[in-house]
Amino acid sequence: MQPINRRQLGWHLGRALGAAALASTGLGAWAQAGTPRILVGFPAGGSVDATARRLAETWRARLGTVVVEQKVGAGGRIAVTTLKDAAPDGLTLLLSPSSMFTIYPHVFKRLQYKPATDAIAVSPVALSTCGFMVGPKVPESVRTLRQFADWAKAQAEPQGYASPAAGAMPHFLGNQFARAVGVPLTHVPYRGAAPGLQDLMGGQIASGCFSVGDCLPHLASGRVRVLGVTDARRSRFLPDVPTFEEQGFAGIQGVESYGLFLPARTPAAQVERLAELARAAVKDPAVIETLSKLGFEPIASTPEEYTRQLAQERDRWAPVVAASGFSSDD
């Protein structure tokens, strides 16, 4: 199975969706039925929260008040279970990284929701690629993934790589790289990207795998160097950084989609109305600007396309997680 890519998920974004089109789908009546809310499973101020708030602001101009509601905890899983238990009336949405539905099923033995049946995939709104990076603990001469592998092998003690959380996509991408080059890198999970990047820049840990957006604010300092990105093509935010594939690691790819979800049993008409809202939003200049600042690419698709992509991703990550030997009883 191939990882999520823009061609498969891409939606023709050139069609205008004006007020008349919105009215014809009954979105005005939908908004009047109650106050829509977007659930977010991560703290205020983070990238998921910022994306949700920008979507809410864009939709408020057309539909009135849209509330962003934090349901923080368990690595985003509490928000998914909140969605699962919500009324299927189209008024409760979830904005979530795709990992909740593609990687977590292989990681957590007691997952409180069924990824394929407890939520309806509406549309992705953003894509985020990861980067493998090093800090000042690694000599300036190390500029490629293989140079880092050679340096790590030459050290007396196993070196570590940081990630924003155990069981998240960067965790397994780093593990894939370590196994591919035969380097016993020790995974060091953090509670979010910020503390991991601080230790990376402080020289407490040699390397890390984080989203490109997380590292962008720190590149100017020179204390973070991205050695490779995990998309099938180079990131427009880091055009000079080659992909893993360009450096001889074709099997190491991972692009996280951030998508909208509805509770199971939501009527098909409501699902399509929300998908239309998503397609309109990712054309909005304010949304595009917000996503760019976060290192995200705007994207949209149909519910059917997104559902298929998530299923393919779920299958693709199963052997990767199994090969890592990691699982959690949480």
C-alpha positions as CSV (number, residue, x, y, z in Angstrom):
1,M,0.0,0.0,0.0
2,Q,1.2,3.5,-0.8
3,P,1.1,6.3,1.8
4,I,-1.3,9.2,1.6
5,N,-0.3,11.5,-1.3
6,R,-1.7,14.7,-2.6
7,R,-2.7,13.4,-6.0
8,Q,-5.0,10.7,-4.5
9,L,-6.4,13.1,-1.8
10,G,-6.4,16.2,-3.9
11,W,-9.6,17.9,-4.8
12,H,-10.0,20.4,-7.6
13,L,-9.8,23.6,-5.6
14,G,-10.5,25.9,-8.4
15,R,-14.4,25.8,-8.3
16,A,-15.9,28.7,-6.5
17,L,-18.4,27.9,-3.8
18,G,-20.5,31.0,-3.3
19,A,-23.4,31.9,-1.0
20,A,-25.9,30.5,-3.5
21,A,-24.3,27.1,-3.5
22,L,-24.1,27.0,0.3
23,A,-27.8,27.9,0.5
24,S,-28.7,25.2,-2.0
25,T,-27.2,22.5,0.3
26,G,-29.2,23.6,3.3
27,L,-26.2,24.7,5.3
28,G,-28.1,27.7,6.7
29,A,-30.8,25.4,8.1
30,W,-28.2,23.1,9.5
31,A,-26.5,25.9,11.4
32,Q,-29.8,27.0,12.8
33,A,-30.4,23.6,14.3
34,G,-27.9,24.2,17.1
35,T,-24.4,25.4,17.8
36,P,-21.8,23.5,15.8
37,R,-18.7,22.5,17.7
38,I,-15.3,21.2,16.7
39,L,-13.6,18.8,19.1
40,V,-9.8,19.0,19.5
41,G,-7.9,16.4,21.4
42,F,-4.8,18.6,22.0
43,P,-4.0,21.7,24.1
44,A,-4.9,25.2,23.1
45,G,-2.2,27.0,21.2
46,G,-1.0,23.9,19.3
47,S,-1.2,23.3,15.6
48,V,-4.5,21.2,15.7
49,D,-6.1,23.9,17.9
50,A,-5.0,26.7,15.6
51,T,-6.3,24.9,12.6
52,A,-9.6,24.3,14.2
53,R,-10.0,27.9,15.3
54,R,-9.2,29.1,11.8
55,L,-11.8,26.8,10.4
56,A,-14.3,27.9,13.0
57,E,-13.7,31.6,12.2
58,T,-14.1,30.9,8.5
59,W,-17.4,29.1,9.0
60,R,-18.7,31.7,11.4
61,A,-18.8,34.3,8.6
62,R,-21.4,32.0,6.9
63,L,-23.1,30.0,9.6
64,G,-22.8,32.0,12.8
65,T,-21.1,30.7,16.0
66,V,-18.9,27.6,15.7
67,V,-17.3,26.5,19.0
68,V,-13.9,24.9,19.4
69,E,-13.9,22.5,22.4
70,Q,-10.8,21.0,23.9
71,K,-11.1,17.3,25.0
72,V,-7.4,16.9,25.9
73,G,-5.9,13.7,27.1
74,A,-4.7,10.2,26.2
75,G,-2.8,11.4,23.1
76,G,-6.0,12.7,21.5
77,R,-8.1,9.6,22.2
78,I,-10.5,11.3,24.6
79,A,-11.6,13.6,21.8
80,V,-12.4,10.6,19.6
81,T,-14.4,8.8,22.3
82,T,-16.3,12.1,22.9
83,L,-17.1,12.2,19.2
84,K,-18.2,8.5,19.3
85,D,-20.7,9.3,22.1
86,A,-22.1,12.5,20.5
87,A,-25.5,12.7,18.8
88,P,-25.2,12.0,15.0
89,D,-26.8,15.3,14.1
90,G,-23.9,16.8,12.2
91,L,-23.3,19.4,14.9
92,T,-20.3,17.7,16.6
93,L,-17.2,17.4,14.5
94,L,-13.7,16.3,15.4
95,L,-10.5,17.7,13.9
96,S,-7.8,15.0,14.4
97,P,-4.5,13.7,13.1
98,S,-5.1,10.6,11.0
99,S,-2.9,8.6,13.4
100,M,-5.9,8.2,15.7
101,F,-7.5,6.1,13.0
102,T,-4.5,4.5,11.3
103,I,-1.6,3.9,13.8
104,Y,-3.3,3.8,17.2
105,P,-5.3,0.7,16.4
106,H,-2.0,-1.2,16.2
107,V,-0.5,0.4,19.3
108,F,-3.1,0.5,22.0
109,K,-4.5,-2.8,23.3
110,R,-7.5,-1.1,24.9
111,L,-8.6,1.4,22.4
112,Q,-12.0,2.8,23.4
113,Y,-13.3,3.3,19.9
114,K,-13.4,1.3,16.6
115,P,-11.6,3.4,14.0
116,A,-13.4,2.0,11.0
117,T,-16.9,2.2,12.4
118,D,-17.3,4.7,15.2
119,A,-16.5,7.8,13.2
120,I,-17.2,9.0,9.6
121,A,-14.3,10.5,7.7
122,V,-15.5,13.7,6.1
123,S,-12.4,15.2,4.5
124,P,-8.7,16.0,5.3
125,V,-8.0,19.7,5.5
126,A,-4.2,19.7,5.9
127,L,-1.1,17.5,5.4
128,S,2.0,17.5,7.5
129,T,5.3,15.8,6.7
130,C,8.0,14.8,9.2
131,G,11.6,15.6,9.3
132,F,14.5,13.7,10.9
133,M,16.8,16.3,12.5
134,V,19.8,16.7,14.6
135,G,21.1,19.3,17.1
136,P,24.4,20.6,18.4
137,K,25.3,17.3,20.0
138,V,26.0,16.1,16.4
139,P,29.0,17.6,14.6
140,E,28.4,20.3,11.9
141,S,29.9,18.0,9.3
142,V,27.0,15.6,9.5
143,R,24.6,16.7,6.8
144,T,22.9,13.6,5.5
145,L,21.1,10.6,7.0
146,R,23.9,8.2,6.2
147,Q,26.5,10.5,7.7
148,F,24.4,10.6,10.9
149,A,24.2,6.8,10.9
150,D,27.9,6.6,10.5
151,W,28.5,9.1,13.3
152,A,26.0,7.3,15.6
153,K,27.6,3.9,15.0
154,A,31.0,5.3,16.0
155,Q,29.8,6.6,19.4
156,A,30.6,4.6,22.5
157,E,27.0,4.7,23.8
158,P,23.7,4.3,21.8
159,Q,22.3,7.7,20.8
160,G,18.7,8.7,21.2
161,Y,16.1,10.2,19.0
162,A,13.2,12.3,20.3
163,S,9.6,12.2,19.3
164,P,6.5,14.2,20.4
165,A,4.9,11.0,21.9
166,A,5.2,7.3,22.2
167,G,3.0,5.6,19.6
168,A,2.9,8.6,17.3
169,M,4.0,8.6,13.6
170,P,7.4,10.2,14.3
171,H,8.2,7.4,16.8
172,F,7.8,4.7,14.1
173,L,9.5,6.7,11.4
174,G,12.5,7.1,13.6
175,N,12.4,3.4,14.4
176,Q,12.2,2.5,10.7
177,F,15.3,4.6,10.0
178,A,17.2,3.0,12.9
179,R,16.4,-0.5,11.7
180,A,17.2,0.4,8.1
181,V,20.8,1.5,8.9
182,G,21.4,-0.9,11.7
183,V,21.9,1.8,14.4
184,P,20.6,1.1,17.9
185,L,18.9,4.5,18.4
186,T,17.0,4.8,21.6
187,H,13.6,6.3,21.3
188,V,12.9,9.1,23.8
189,P,9.3,10.2,23.8
190,Y,8.3,13.6,25.1
191,R,4.9,15.2,26.0
192,G,4.7,17.2,22.8
193,A,7.2,18.6,20.3
194,A,8.2,21.7,22.3
195,P,10.1,20.0,25.1
196,G,11.7,17.5,22.7
197,L,13.0,20.3,20.5
198,Q,14.3,22.2,23.5
199,D,16.4,19.2,24.5
200,L,17.5,18.7,20.9
201,M,18.7,22.3,20.6
202,G,20.2,22.1,24.1
203,G,22.4,19.1,23.2
204,Q,20.8,16.8,25.6
205,I,19.7,14.4,22.8
206,A,21.4,13.9,19.4
207,S,18.4,13.6,17.1
208,G,14.7,13.8,16.7
209,C,11.8,13.1,14.4
210,F,9.1,15.9,14.4
211,S,6.8,17.6,12.0
212,V,8.4,20.1,9.7
213,G,6.1,22.7,11.0
214,D,7.4,22.2,14.6
215,C,11.0,22.8,13.6
216,L,10.5,25.8,11.2
217,P,10.7,28.5,13.9
218,H,14.0,27.1,15.1
219,L,15.9,26.7,11.9
220,A,17.3,30.2,11.8
221,S,19.2,29.7,15.0
222,G,21.3,27.0,13.4
223,R,20.8,24.7,16.4
224,V,18.5,22.4,14.4
225,R,19.4,20.8,11.1
226,V,16.9,18.7,9.2
227,L,18.6,15.8,7.4
228,G,15.6,14.3,5.6
229,V,11.9,14.6,5.1
230,T,9.4,11.7,5.0
231,D,7.2,12.7,2.2
232,A,7.5,11.2,-1.3
233,R,8.7,14.6,-2.5
234,R,10.5,17.5,-0.9
235,S,8.6,19.9,1.4
236,R,8.0,23.3,-0.1
237,F,9.0,24.7,3.4
238,L,12.4,22.9,3.2
239,P,13.2,22.8,-0.5
240,D,16.9,22.1,0.0
241,V,16.3,19.1,2.3
242,P,16.2,15.8,0.4
243,T,13.6,13.1,1.1
244,F,14.4,9.7,2.7
245,E,13.8,8.1,-0.7
246,E,16.3,10.4,-2.4
247,Q,18.9,9.3,0.2
248,G,18.3,5.6,-0.4
249,F,15.5,4.9,2.1
250,A,12.5,4.3,-0.2
251,G,10.4,2.5,2.4
252,I,10.4,5.2,5.0
253,Q,7.5,7.6,4.2
254,G,4.9,9.2,6.4
255,V,2.6,12.1,5.8
256,E,0.0,12.9,8.5
257,S,-3.3,14.2,7.4
258,Y,-5.4,16.3,9.7
259,G,-9.1,15.6,9.0
260,L,-12.6,16.2,10.0
261,F,-14.8,13.4,11.4
262,L,-18.4,13.0,12.4
263,P,-20.1,10.4,14.6
264,A,-21.2,7.2,13.1
265,R,-24.8,7.1,11.8
266,T,-24.7,10.8,10.9
267,P,-27.0,11.2,7.9
268,A,-25.3,11.2,4.5
269,A,-26.7,14.6,3.6
270,Q,-25.1,16.1,6.7
271,V,-21.8,14.4,5.9
272,E,-21.7,15.8,2.4
273,R,-22.6,19.3,3.7
274,L,-19.7,19.2,6.0
275,A,-17.4,18.0,3.2
276,E,-18.5,20.9,1.1
277,L,-17.6,23.3,4.0
278,A,-14.2,21.7,4.2
279,R,-13.6,22.0,0.5
280,A,-14.6,25.7,0.6
281,A,-12.4,26.3,3.7
282,V,-9.2,25.1,2.2
283,K,-9.6,27.6,-0.6
284,D,-10.0,30.5,1.8
285,P,-6.8,32.7,1.9
286,A,-7.0,33.1,5.7
287,V,-7.0,29.3,6.1
288,I,-4.2,28.8,3.6
289,E,-2.1,31.4,5.5
290,T,-2.7,29.8,8.8
291,L,-1.8,26.4,7.5
292,S,1.3,27.7,5.9
293,K,2.5,29.2,9.1
294,L,2.1,25.8,10.7
295,G,4.0,24.1,8.0
296,F,0.8,22.4,6.7
297,E,-0.4,21.9,3.1
298,P,-4.1,22.6,2.5
299,I,-6.0,19.6,1.1
300,A,-9.5,18.2,0.7
301,S,-11.3,15.2,-0.7
302,T,-14.6,13.4,-0.7
303,P,-15.7,11.3,2.3
304,E,-15.4,8.2,0.2
305,E,-11.9,9.0,-0.9
306,Y,-10.8,9.9,2.6
307,T,-12.3,6.7,4.0
308,R,-10.4,4.6,1.5
309,Q,-7.1,6.4,2.2
310,L,-7.4,5.9,6.0
311,A,-8.1,2.2,5.4
312,Q,-5.1,1.9,3.2
313,E,-2.9,3.7,5.8
314,R,-4.3,1.5,8.6
315,D,-3.1,-1.6,6.6
316,R,0.2,0.0,5.8
317,W,1.2,0.9,9.3
318,A,0.3,-2.5,10.8
319,P,3.6,-4.3,9.9
320,V,5.6,-1.1,10.7
321,V,4.3,-1.0,14.3
322,A,4.6,-4.8,14.7
323,A,8.3,-4.6,13.6
324,S,9.0,-2.0,16.2
325,G,7.9,-4.3,19.0
326,F,6.0,-1.4,20.6
327,S,2.5,-1.6,22.1
328,S,0.7,0.0,25.0
329,D,-1.8,-1.2,27.6
330,D,-3.1,2.3,28.1
